[in-house]
Amino acid sequence: MESKPSLPEEDLCCTVCCDIFRDPVFLSCTHSVCKACLKEFWKQKGSRECPMCRKRLSMDNPPCNLALKNLCDAYLQEKGQRYSAGPDVHCSLHSEKLKLFCLDDKQSICVVCRDSKNHKKHDCIPIDEAALDHKEEVKMALKPLKDMLEVLNEVKLTCDQTAEHIKTQAQHTEKQIKEEFGKLHQFLQDEEEARIAALRKEEKQKSQTMTKKIEEMSREISSLSDTIRAIEKELGADDISFLQNFKATVKKAKCTLSNPEKISGSLIHVAKYLGNLQFRVWEKMQEIVPSASHPVRGSDECDIHQRRCHISHCDTELSVELRDMFASIWGRNTVASKRPPLITVKRSLKHFSKQAFLTDLARVSWKDIDLIPSVEDAWLFFKSAFLTILNKHVPFKKKLNQEQI
């Protein structure tokens, strides 16, 4: 009779890779695990703990479990000898050919075993039918794994494309930043370099994140592919070998896998770098360049009090339309409030073309409004456009600036 191993195969399997132990190490919590599996687990977790009980471990290099290693080596050697000698198709008790499969005990038996008291009342079917049924079960368990492999491949493809798009985005954004800064004087060189450095830092951070995600997907794909190949190899084995390894095969096939997390916030925030770039840089220059404005004189016919404006004493119809325009922007309560006005225009507008003013205002390009990062910046953008058109059509003695609005 063929000798049996002292332990069942399940007791010789690593809980991490679900395979026979290879170079098992002995942990202080008394658990054992493959050395390579432990290193990979620590790398992913970022801390030294047991994969089974999650107990923190103090040692960096746990000692080898020689007793378990010898048992595994002996089992693998014995298993290899059995495979090299070919599968045993005869009953070890009665030397009869194994033609039946006991559904109760889940083992192959001969006709004599069927009539014995051990299997007399058990349900038995021909071995080829049993193999067919069990193969169908494994195939059903294999389908989700193949579906998951397809999902992982799609996610990896998306990651590859996203990583490439990040580089393209960075290159395109850098080009636009350089074009914008090229319009300015040498004074703006430091600002340009600062923005490009921030862009490259974000590109590096997000590229590293995406590279880590791609490596993670590659590891999962490799692991899942190995599992699928091992299961398919068992499916291709003869019926006896397949049934003998059925439990381990089903255990591998039914291991649960979680769907990969969706990628969010991985692209470069282009608007942060390009949103109303020239105006924001120009605004920043005001902190560096001293103001060259002259004191306001009475002849300017404007009284400046604070950062709110109210146009009054204008000719009737235009005055009403401008008042309504400001009311729609600031709210009627603001316009009608008793706050001190910033600007009071005290001149006749008889040469003012209302239609030309409104036409020019309608021609303002709003295509970049989505790139403006905040409401405050949007308001500054509107003030700049409105002021340009107002100074064009209203012949003020002194041009208005944004500080007066």
C-alpha positions in Angstrom: 0.0 0.0 0.0 1.3 3.5 -0.9 2.5 5.5 2.1 0.5 8.5 3.1 1.9 11.9 4.3 1.7 12.5 8.0 -0.3 15.7 7.4 -3.1 16.6 4.9 -2.2 19.0 2.2 -4.3 21.8 3.8 -2.0 21.8 6.8 1.0 22.3 4.5 -0.5 25.3 2.7 0.5 28.9 3.3 -2.5 31.1 4.2 -1.3 34.0 2.0 -0.5 32.2 -1.3 -2.7 29.1 -0.7 0.1 26.9 -1.9 2.6 24.5 -0.3 5.0 26.3 2.0 8.2 27.5 0.4 10.9 28.6 2.8 8.5 28.9 5.8 9.5 31.2 8.6 8.3 30.9 12.2 6.8 34.0 13.7 6.7 35.0 17.4 2.9 34.5 17.4 3.6 30.8 16.5 2.2 31.1 13.0 4.2 30.2 9.9 4.1 31.7 6.5 6.3 31.7 3.3 9.2 34.0 3.6 8.5 35.7 0.2 4.8 36.0 1.1 5.7 37.7 4.4 8.0 40.2 2.8 5.4 41.1 0.2 2.7 41.4 2.8 4.9 43.7 4.9 5.7 45.8 1.9 2.0 46.3 1.1 1.0 47.0 4.6 3.9 49.2 5.5 4.2 47.6 8.9 5.5 44.4 10.4 2.5 42.2 11.5 1.4 38.7 11.2 -0.8 38.1 8.0 -3.1 35.7 10.0 -3.6 37.3 13.5 -2.4 40.8 12.7 -0.2 40.8 15.7 2.8 43.2 15.5 6.2 41.6 15.2 9.5 42.9 16.5 11.9 40.9 14.4 12.9 41.8 10.9 14.1 38.4 9.8 12.0 35.5 11.5 13.8 32.2 11.7 13.2 29.4 9.3 10.7 26.7 10.3 12.9 23.7 9.5 10.5 21.1 10.7 7.7 22.4 8.5 10.1 22.9 5.6 11.2 19.3 5.8 7.6 18.1 5.9 6.7 20.2 2.8 9.8 19.0 0.9 9.0 15.4 1.7 5.4 15.9 0.6 6.4 17.6 -2.6 8.9 14.8 -3.3 6.4 12.1 -2.6 3.8 13.9 -4.8 6.3 14.2 -7.6 7.0 10.5 -7.4 3.3 9.7 -7.6 2.9 11.9 -10.6 6.0 10.4 -12.3 4.8 6.9 -11.7 1.4 7.8 -13.2 -2.0 8.0 -11.4 -3.1 4.9 -9.5 -6.4 3.8 -11.1 -6.8 0.7 -8.8 -8.4 0.5 -5.4 -5.7 0.3 -2.7 -8.0 -2.0 -0.6 -9.3 -4.4 -3.3 -7.0 -3.9 -6.2 -10.1 -3.3 -8.4 -10.2 -0.6 -11.0 -11.7 2.7 -9.7 -14.9 3.0 -11.6 -17.2 4.8 -9.2 -17.3 8.0 -7.2 -18.9 8.2 -3.7 -20.9 11.5 -3.5 -21.1 11.2 0.3 -17.4 10.7 1.0 -16.2 12.6 -2.1 -13.7 9.9 -3.2 -13.2 7.4 -6.0 -14.1 3.8 -5.1 -14.3 0.4 -6.8 -17.4 -1.9 -7.2 -16.3 -3.9 -4.1 -16.1 -0.7 -2.0 -19.6 0.2 -3.1 -21.0 -3.0 -1.7 -18.9 -2.8 1.5 -20.5 -1.4 4.7 -18.5 1.8 4.4 -20.3 2.8 1.2 -23.3 0.5 1.1 -25.9 3.2 1.7 -24.0 6.0 -0.1 -24.9 7.5 -3.4 -22.4 6.5 -6.1 -22.1 7.5 -9.7 -19.7 6.5 -12.5 -16.4 8.3 -12.2 -16.7 10.0 -15.6 -20.0 11.6 -14.6 -18.5 12.7 -11.3 -15.5 14.2 -13.1 -17.8 16.0 -15.6 -20.0 17.4 -12.8 -17.1 18.6 -10.7 -15.4 20.2 -13.7 -18.5 22.2 -14.4 -18.4 23.4 -10.8 -14.8 24.5 -11.2 -15.6 26.1 -14.5 -18.4 28.1 -12.9 -16.0 29.2 -10.1 -13.4 30.1 -12.7 -15.6 32.4 -14.7 -15.6 35.3 -12.1 -11.8 35.0 -12.0 -11.6 35.4 -15.8 -14.1 38.3 -15.6 -11.9 39.9 -12.9 -8.8 39.4 -15.0 -10.6 41.3 -17.8 -11.5 44.1 -15.5 -8.0 44.4 -14.2 -6.6 44.5 -17.7 -9.1 47.3 -18.6 -8.1 49.2 -15.4 -4.4 48.8 -16.2 -5.0 50.0 -19.7 -6.8 53.1 -18.3 -4.0 53.7 -16.0 -1.5 53.5 -18.8 -3.5 55.9 -20.9 -3.9 58.2 -17.9 -0.2 58.2 -17.2 0.5 59.1 -20.8 -2.2 61.8 -20.7 -0.7 63.3 -17.5 2.6 63.7 -19.4 0.8 65.2 -22.4 -1.1 67.5 -20.0 2.1 68.6 -18.3 3.9 69.3 -21.6 0.9 71.2 -23.0 0.3 73.2 -19.9 4.0 74.0 -19.6 4.0 75.2 -23.2 1.0 77.5 -22.5 2.6 78.8 -19.3 5.7 79.7 -21.2 3.7 81.4 -24.0 1.9 83.5 -21.5 5.0 84.5 -19.6 6.8 85.2 -22.9 4.5 88.2 -23.3 5.7 89.7 -20.1 9.0 91.4 -19.3 12.0 89.9 -17.6 10.4 90.9 -14.3 8.0 88.0 -14.6 10.7 85.3 -15.0 10.7 84.3 -11.3 6.9 83.8 -11.4 7.2 81.7 -14.5 9.8 79.4 -12.9 7.7 79.1 -9.7 4.6 78.0 -11.6 6.4 75.5 -13.8 8.1 74.1 -10.7 4.6 73.7 -9.1 3.3 72.0 -12.2 6.2 69.6 -12.4 5.8 68.8 -8.7 2.2 67.9 -9.2 3.1 65.9 -12.3 5.7 64.0 -10.3 3.3 63.3 -7.5 0.4 62.2 -9.7 2.7 60.2 -12.0 4.2 58.4 -8.9 0.6 57.7 -7.7 -0.4 56.4 -11.1 2.9 54.3 -11.4 2.1 52.8 -8.0 -1.4 52.0 -9.2 -0.1 50.4 -12.4 2.4 48.3 -10.4 -0.3 47.2 -8.1 -2.5 46.2 -11.0 0.4 44.3 -12.6 1.0 42.3 -9.4 -2.7 41.5 -9.1 -2.9 40.5 -12.7 0.2 38.3 -12.4 -1.1 36.6 -9.2 -4.5 36.0 -10.7 -3.1 34.7 -13.9 -0.9 32.2 -12.0 -4.0 31.0 -10.1 -6.0 30.7 -13.3 -3.2 28.7 -15.0 -2.9 26.4 -12.1 -6.7 25.8 -12.1 -6.8 25.2 -15.8 -3.9 22.8 -15.5 -5.9 20.8 -12.9 -8.9 20.8 -15.3 -6.7 19.3 -18.0 -5.4 16.5 -15.7 -6.9 13.0 -15.8 -10.0 12.3 -13.7 -8.4 10.6 -10.8 -5.8 13.3 -10.3 -8.4 15.9 -10.7 -10.6 14.5 -8.1 -7.8 13.9 -5.7 -6.8 17.5 -5.9 -10.4 18.8 -6.2 -10.7 20.4 -2.7 -7.5 22.4 -3.2 -8.5 23.4 -6.7 -12.0 24.6 -5.6 -10.4 26.5 -2.7 -8.2 28.4 -5.1 -11.0 29.0 -7.6 -13.5 30.3 -4.9 -11.1 32.8 -3.3 -12.9 36.1 -3.2 -11.3 39.2 -4.8 -12.4 42.8 -4.4 -13.0 45.0 -7.4 -10.2 47.6 -8.0 -10.9 51.0 -6.7 -11.9 53.6 -9.2 -9.4 56.3 -10.1 -10.4 59.8 -9.1 -8.6 63.1 -9.0 -5.6 61.7 -10.9 -5.3 64.3 -13.6 -3.5 67.6 -13.3 -5.5 70.6 -12.2 -4.9 72.6 -15.3 -7.2 75.5 -14.3 -5.0 76.1 -11.2 -2.2 77.1 -13.5 -4.0 78.7 -16.5 -7.0 80.3 -14.9 -6.9 84.0 -15.8 -3.2 83.7 -15.7 -2.1 87.1 -17.0 -4.6 89.0 -14.9 -3.6 87.2 -11.7 0.1 87.7 -12.4 -0.6 91.4 -13.2 -2.5 91.7 -9.9 0.5 90.1 -8.1 2.8 92.7 -9.7 0.9 95.4 -7.9 2.4 94.2 -4.6 5.9 94.6 -6.1 5.7 97.7 -8.3 5.0 101.0 -6.4 1.8 102.7 -7.4 2.4 105.7 -9.7 -1.1 107.1 -9.4 -1.5 110.8 -8.6 -3.6 112.2 -5.8 -7.2 112.8 -6.8 -7.9 116.5 -7.4 -11.3 118.3 -7.3 -11.0 119.0 -11.0 -11.3 115.2 -11.7 -15.0 115.6 -10.7 -14.8 112.3 -8.8 -15.1 111.6 -5.1 -13.4 108.3 -4.0 -14.5 106.9 -0.6 -14.4 103.1 -0.6 -14.6 99.9 -2.8 -18.2 100.4 -3.9 -19.4 102.5 -6.8 -22.6 104.2 -7.6 -23.1 106.3 -10.7 -25.5 109.2 -10.3 -26.4 112.5 -11.8 -26.3 111.0 -15.3 -28.6 111.8 -18.1 -32.0 110.2 -17.4 -32.4 107.0 -19.5 -28.7 105.9 -19.5 -28.5 106.6 -15.7 -31.4 104.2 -15.2 -29.9 101.5 -17.3 -26.5 101.7 -15.7 -28.2 101.7 -12.3 -30.1 98.6 -13.2 -26.9 97.0 -14.5 -25.1 97.5 -11.2 -28.3 96.4 -9.3 -28.3 93.1 -11.2 -24.6 92.5 -10.3 -24.4 93.7 -6.7 -28.1 93.4 -5.8 -30.6 96.1 -5.5 -30.2 96.5 -1.8 -26.5 97.4 -2.3 -27.3 100.0 -4.9 -30.1 101.5 -2.9 -28.2 101.4 0.4 -27.0 104.5 2.2 -23.3 103.6 1.9 -21.1 106.5 0.8 -20.6 106.3 -3.0 -17.1 105.8 -4.4 -17.6 107.6 -7.7 -20.1 110.2 -8.6 -20.0 111.1 -12.3 -21.0 114.8 -12.7 -20.8 115.3 -16.4 -23.2 115.3 -19.3 -23.3 112.2 -21.4 -25.0 113.7 -24.4 -22.3 112.4 -26.8 -22.5 108.9 -25.3 -23.7 106.1 -27.6 -25.7 103.7 -25.4 -26.1 101.1 -28.3 -22.3 101.1 -29.0 -21.6 100.7 -25.3 -23.9 97.7 -24.9 -22.7 96.2 -28.2 -19.1 96.2 -27.0 -20.1 94.8 -23.7 -21.8 91.9 -25.4 -18.7 91.2 -27.4 -16.7 90.4 -24.3 -15.3 86.9 -24.6 -16.6 84.6 -21.8 -15.0 81.4 -23.2 -12.4 81.3 -20.4 -14.9 81.8 -17.6 -14.7 78.1 -16.6 -11.0 78.5 -16.0 -11.5 81.3 -13.4 -10.9 79.5 -10.0 -13.1 81.7 -7.7 -16.0 84.1 -7.6 -13.6 86.9 -6.6 -11.5 86.3 -9.7 -14.6 86.2 -11.8 -15.7 89.6 -10.4 -12.2 91.1 -11.1 -12.4 89.7 -14.7 -15.8 91.4 -15.2 -14.6 94.7 -13.7 -11.7 94.8 -16.0 -13.8 94.2 -19.1 -16.5 96.7 -18.0 -13.9 99.4 -17.1 -12.2 99.1 -20.5 -15.4 99.6 -22.4 -16.6 102.4 -20.0 -13.4 104.4 -20.5 -13.7 103.9 -24.3 -17.2 105.3 -24.5 -17.3 107.9 -21.7 -14.9 110.8 -22.1 -13.8 111.1 -18.5 -11.1 113.7 -17.8 -9.2 111.1 -15.9 -9.4 107.4 -16.9 -11.0 105.3 -14.2 -9.1 102.4 -12.7 -10.2 99.2 -10.9 -9.4 100.7 -7.5 -12.2 103.2 -8.2 -14.8 100.5 -8.8 
